[in-house]
Amino acid sequence: MPTSASVQSTVITPLTTPFTATGAVDMAAARELFRFTAATTGRLMIAGTTGEFPALDRVERRRLLELALETAGSQGVMAHTGAADTYTAVALTRDAVAAGATRIAALTPYYFTADEGELQDHFRRVREAAGDTDLYAYLFPERSGITVGPELFGRLAADCGFAGVKLSGSPSTQVAAYRAALPAGSTVYSGNDALLTTVLDEGGAGVISGCSGALPEPFLELAAAHRAGAGAGELARLQGRVDRVVALLGPSVGRIKRALVARGLPAGTARMTVGHPDERTAVEIEKLVADLAC
């Protein structure tokens, strides 16, 4: 399985959070998952959407981040510090900096609407809390309720000093448009697992792939082949493997957790409603893991 630094940086894994039967964060299981991802994609995103961040409190997010940094180092970790309100997002960002994070992502505020001035104030305050760390915005209008188009985000990025952006939901297919609106040198990631080569062809840095938490191999193989200039036939074959994973696992945290179990990794329970697979789908997931896991 390809594990060169350049290929690894093309795929970032937003990890699931394992919980015990009583609902507590299972730190021993988290350590095992973090070690697996550190050895595969080599890039961990902590407390993102796939990690059920709305169900985690501030102390739990800090503990998970510290464990990830201990496991993968500061260059291998992106800390998500987004929250519904600015006060909490700032506090989480300060916690991340204090823990040693050097790459931070922050979702827009969510639940209530926000105009441009409110978004500007929110991200300015997060930027101040982030200090000199690399700060990435996280746009996910279908979950946050706030749409930030390319032109608006370009203005926010210039004002707030973003290093880049993660695009999820509908913006995930607009990598070229966001890149065109951003300052030179900005980094764009897509949350659309299936579009890895399209993202790279449009100048994006890669994908932040929840599915790669359980089955990183197809994504790393496709990234390596694309970087090596493989022919259309080989890329199509590898894309087919990625498509199988995304079609069955994404974007369901419950299905990703079931795939982790199928390959002998601890998934734990969930705190949120995450779409656990029925028995027939669980069997399909087991077959997928048997076919594609190294």
C-alpha positions as CSV (number, residue, x, y, z in Angstrom):
1,M,0.0,0.0,0.0
2,P,1.5,3.4,-1.0
3,T,2.5,5.4,2.1
4,S,4.9,8.1,0.7
5,A,4.5,11.5,2.4
6,S,3.1,13.1,-0.8
7,V,0.5,10.5,-1.2
8,Q,-0.4,10.5,2.4
9,S,-1.0,14.3,2.5
10,T,-3.5,13.9,-0.4
11,V,-5.9,11.9,1.9
12,I,-6.8,13.2,5.3
13,T,-8.9,10.9,7.6
14,P,-11.6,12.4,9.8
15,L,-11.7,9.6,12.4
16,T,-14.8,8.2,14.1
17,T,-14.9,8.4,17.9
18,P,-15.3,5.1,19.8
19,F,-17.6,5.1,22.8
20,T,-18.0,2.5,25.5
21,A,-21.3,0.7,26.1
22,T,-22.1,3.3,28.8
23,G,-21.4,6.2,26.4
24,A,-18.0,7.3,27.6
25,V,-15.2,8.0,25.2
26,D,-13.1,4.9,24.9
27,M,-9.5,6.3,24.9
28,A,-7.9,2.8,24.5
29,A,-9.9,2.1,21.4
30,A,-9.2,5.7,20.1
31,R,-5.5,5.0,20.5
32,E,-5.7,1.9,18.4
33,L,-7.6,3.7,15.7
34,F,-5.2,6.6,15.7
35,R,-2.2,4.3,15.3
36,F,-3.9,2.5,12.4
37,T,-4.5,5.8,10.6
38,A,-1.1,7.2,11.4
39,A,0.3,4.1,9.7
40,T,-1.9,4.4,6.6
41,T,-3.0,7.8,5.4
42,G,-0.8,9.4,8.0
43,R,-3.2,12.4,8.4
44,L,-5.7,12.5,11.2
45,M,-8.6,15.0,11.5
46,I,-9.9,14.9,15.1
47,A,-13.5,15.7,16.2
48,G,-14.8,16.4,12.8
49,T,-18.3,15.5,11.6
50,T,-17.4,11.8,11.3
51,G,-16.2,12.0,14.9
52,E,-19.6,13.1,16.2
53,F,-18.1,16.4,17.4
54,P,-21.5,17.9,18.5
55,A,-21.7,15.1,21.1
56,L,-18.2,15.7,22.5
57,D,-17.6,18.2,25.3
58,R,-14.6,20.5,25.5
59,V,-12.5,18.2,27.8
60,E,-13.2,15.1,25.6
61,R,-12.1,17.0,22.5
62,R,-8.9,18.2,24.2
63,R,-8.1,14.6,25.4
64,L,-8.7,13.1,21.9
65,L,-6.5,15.8,20.3
66,E,-3.7,15.3,22.8
67,L,-3.8,11.5,22.1
68,A,-3.7,12.1,18.3
69,L,-0.8,14.5,18.6
70,E,1.1,12.0,20.8
71,T,0.4,9.3,18.1
72,A,0.9,11.1,14.8
73,G,2.8,14.3,15.7
74,S,1.7,17.9,14.9
75,Q,2.2,17.6,11.2
76,G,0.0,14.6,11.0
77,V,-3.0,16.1,12.8
78,M,-5.7,18.6,12.0
79,A,-7.8,19.6,14.9
80,H,-11.4,20.6,14.3
81,T,-12.5,23.4,16.7
82,G,-15.8,24.4,15.1
83,A,-18.8,25.1,17.3
84,A,-22.3,26.6,17.0
85,D,-21.1,29.8,18.8
86,T,-18.0,32.0,18.6
87,Y,-17.3,31.8,22.4
88,T,-17.0,28.0,22.3
89,A,-15.1,27.9,19.0
90,V,-12.5,30.4,20.4
91,A,-12.1,28.3,23.6
92,L,-11.7,25.1,21.6
93,T,-9.1,26.8,19.3
94,R,-7.1,28.0,22.3
95,D,-7.2,24.5,23.7
96,A,-5.9,23.1,20.4
97,V,-3.1,25.6,20.3
98,A,-2.2,24.8,23.9
99,A,-2.1,21.1,23.2
100,G,0.4,21.7,20.3
101,A,-1.8,21.6,17.2
102,T,-0.4,23.4,14.2
103,R,-3.3,22.8,11.8
104,I,-6.8,23.8,12.8
105,A,-10.1,23.6,11.0
106,A,-13.2,25.5,12.1
107,L,-16.7,24.9,10.8
108,T,-18.9,28.0,10.3
109,P,-21.3,28.7,13.1
110,Y,-24.4,26.6,12.8
111,Y,-28.1,26.3,13.6
112,F,-28.8,30.1,13.4
113,T,-28.1,32.1,10.2
114,A,-25.2,34.5,10.0
115,D,-24.6,37.4,7.6
116,E,-21.2,38.4,6.2
117,G,-20.3,40.7,9.1
118,E,-21.1,38.1,11.7
119,L,-19.1,35.5,9.8
120,Q,-16.2,37.9,9.6
121,D,-16.3,38.7,13.3
122,H,-16.6,34.9,14.1
123,F,-13.6,33.9,12.1
124,R,-11.5,37.0,13.1
125,R,-11.9,35.9,16.7
126,V,-11.0,32.3,15.9
127,R,-8.0,33.5,13.9
128,E,-6.8,35.5,16.8
129,A,-7.1,32.5,19.1
130,A,-5.3,30.3,16.5
131,G,-2.2,32.5,16.6
132,D,0.3,31.5,14.0
133,T,-1.2,28.1,13.3
134,D,-2.5,27.1,9.9
135,L,-6.3,27.8,10.0
136,Y,-8.7,26.2,7.6
137,A,-12.4,27.0,7.3
138,Y,-14.8,24.2,7.1
139,L,-17.9,24.8,4.9
140,F,-20.8,22.4,5.1
141,P,-24.0,24.3,4.3
142,E,-26.3,21.2,4.4
143,R,-25.3,20.6,8.1
144,S,-24.6,24.1,9.3
145,G,-27.4,25.9,7.6
146,I,-25.0,28.6,6.4
147,T,-24.0,28.9,2.7
148,V,-20.7,30.6,2.0
149,G,-20.1,30.9,-1.8
150,P,-16.7,31.2,-3.5
151,E,-16.8,35.1,-3.7
152,L,-17.8,35.5,-0.1
153,F,-15.3,33.0,1.1
154,G,-12.6,34.7,-0.9
155,R,-13.3,37.9,1.1
156,L,-13.3,36.1,4.4
157,A,-10.1,34.2,3.6
158,A,-8.3,37.4,2.7
159,D,-9.5,39.1,5.9
160,C,-9.0,36.2,8.3
161,G,-5.8,34.7,7.0
162,F,-7.1,31.2,6.2
163,A,-4.5,28.7,5.0
164,G,-7.3,27.0,3.1
165,V,-10.7,25.4,3.3
166,K,-12.5,22.0,3.5
167,L,-15.5,21.9,1.2
168,S,-18.2,19.4,2.2
169,G,-21.7,18.9,0.9
170,S,-22.6,20.9,-2.2
171,P,-19.4,23.0,-2.3
172,S,-17.3,19.8,-2.5
173,T,-17.8,19.7,-6.2
174,Q,-16.7,23.3,-6.7
175,V,-13.0,23.1,-6.0
176,A,-12.0,25.1,-9.0
177,A,-14.4,28.0,-8.2
178,Y,-13.1,28.3,-4.6
179,R,-9.5,28.1,-5.7
180,A,-10.1,30.9,-8.1
181,A,-11.5,33.1,-5.4
182,L,-8.8,32.4,-2.8
183,P,-5.4,34.1,-2.4
184,A,-2.4,32.5,-4.0
185,G,-1.0,29.6,-2.0
186,S,-4.3,28.6,-0.4
187,T,-5.1,24.9,0.0
188,V,-8.5,23.4,-0.9
189,Y,-9.7,20.0,0.3
190,S,-12.9,18.3,-0.7
191,G,-15.0,16.2,1.5
192,N,-16.3,14.2,-1.4
193,D,-14.4,10.9,-1.2
194,A,-15.3,9.8,-4.7
195,L,-13.8,12.8,-6.5
196,L,-10.1,12.4,-5.5
197,T,-8.6,12.6,-9.0
198,T,-11.1,15.4,-10.1
199,V,-10.1,17.4,-7.0
200,L,-6.4,17.0,-7.8
201,D,-6.9,17.9,-11.5
202,E,-8.7,21.1,-10.5
203,G,-5.8,22.1,-8.3
204,G,-7.1,20.9,-5.0
205,A,-4.8,19.3,-2.4
206,G,-6.9,16.2,-2.0
207,V,-9.8,14.8,0.0
208,I,-10.8,14.6,3.6
209,S,-12.3,11.1,3.5
210,G,-14.4,9.6,6.2
211,C,-14.4,6.3,4.4
212,S,-10.6,6.1,4.5
213,G,-10.9,5.6,8.3
214,A,-11.9,2.0,7.6
215,L,-10.6,1.4,4.1
216,P,-7.7,3.7,3.3
217,E,-6.1,1.3,0.8
218,P,-8.2,2.2,-2.3
219,F,-7.8,6.0,-1.8
220,L,-4.0,5.7,-1.3
221,E,-3.6,3.5,-4.3
222,L,-5.6,5.9,-6.5
223,A,-3.6,8.9,-5.2
224,A,-0.3,7.1,-5.9
225,A,-1.4,6.1,-9.4
226,H,-2.5,9.6,-10.2
227,R,0.7,11.1,-8.9
228,A,2.7,8.6,-11.0
229,G,0.8,9.6,-14.2
230,A,-0.9,6.2,-14.6
231,G,-2.9,5.6,-17.8
232,A,-6.7,6.1,-18.1
233,G,-7.4,2.4,-17.8
234,E,-5.5,1.9,-14.6
235,L,-7.0,5.1,-13.1
236,A,-10.5,3.8,-14.0
237,R,-9.8,0.5,-12.4
238,L,-8.7,2.1,-9.2
239,Q,-11.5,4.6,-9.3
240,G,-13.9,1.7,-9.4
241,R,-12.5,0.4,-6.1
242,V,-12.9,3.8,-4.5
243,D,-16.5,4.0,-5.9
244,R,-17.3,0.7,-4.2
245,V,-16.2,2.0,-0.9
246,V,-18.0,5.3,-1.1
247,A,-21.2,3.7,-2.4
248,L,-21.5,1.3,0.5
249,L,-19.9,3.3,3.4
250,G,-20.4,6.9,2.7
251,P,-21.4,9.1,4.3
252,S,-22.6,6.9,7.2
253,V,-20.7,6.9,10.4
254,G,-22.5,3.7,11.4
255,R,-21.4,1.9,8.3
256,I,-17.8,3.1,8.7
257,K,-17.8,1.8,12.2
258,R,-19.1,-1.6,11.0
259,A,-16.3,-1.7,8.5
260,L,-13.8,-1.1,11.2
261,V,-15.1,-4.0,13.2
262,A,-14.9,-6.2,10.0
263,R,-11.2,-5.6,9.8
264,G,-10.6,-6.2,13.5
265,L,-10.4,-2.6,14.7
266,P,-12.3,-1.2,17.7
267,A,-15.3,1.0,16.7
268,G,-17.2,1.2,19.9
269,T,-20.7,2.5,20.1
270,A,-22.0,5.9,19.0
271,R,-23.7,8.8,20.9
272,M,-25.5,10.2,17.9
273,T,-27.9,8.7,15.4
274,V,-25.3,7.5,12.9
275,G,-27.1,5.1,10.5
276,H,-26.1,1.7,11.7
277,P,-26.4,-0.9,8.9
278,D,-29.1,-3.6,8.8
279,E,-28.0,-7.2,8.7
280,R,-27.9,-7.5,4.9
281,T,-25.8,-4.3,4.6
282,A,-23.5,-5.5,7.3
283,V,-22.8,-8.7,5.3
284,E,-22.0,-6.6,2.2
285,I,-19.6,-4.4,4.3
286,E,-17.8,-7.6,5.5
287,K,-17.4,-8.7,1.9
288,L,-16.1,-5.3,0.8
289,V,-13.5,-5.3,3.6
290,A,-12.4,-8.8,2.7
291,D,-12.0,-7.8,-0.9
292,L,-10.2,-4.4,-0.4
293,A,-8.3,-4.4,2.9
294,C,-4.7,-5.3,2.8
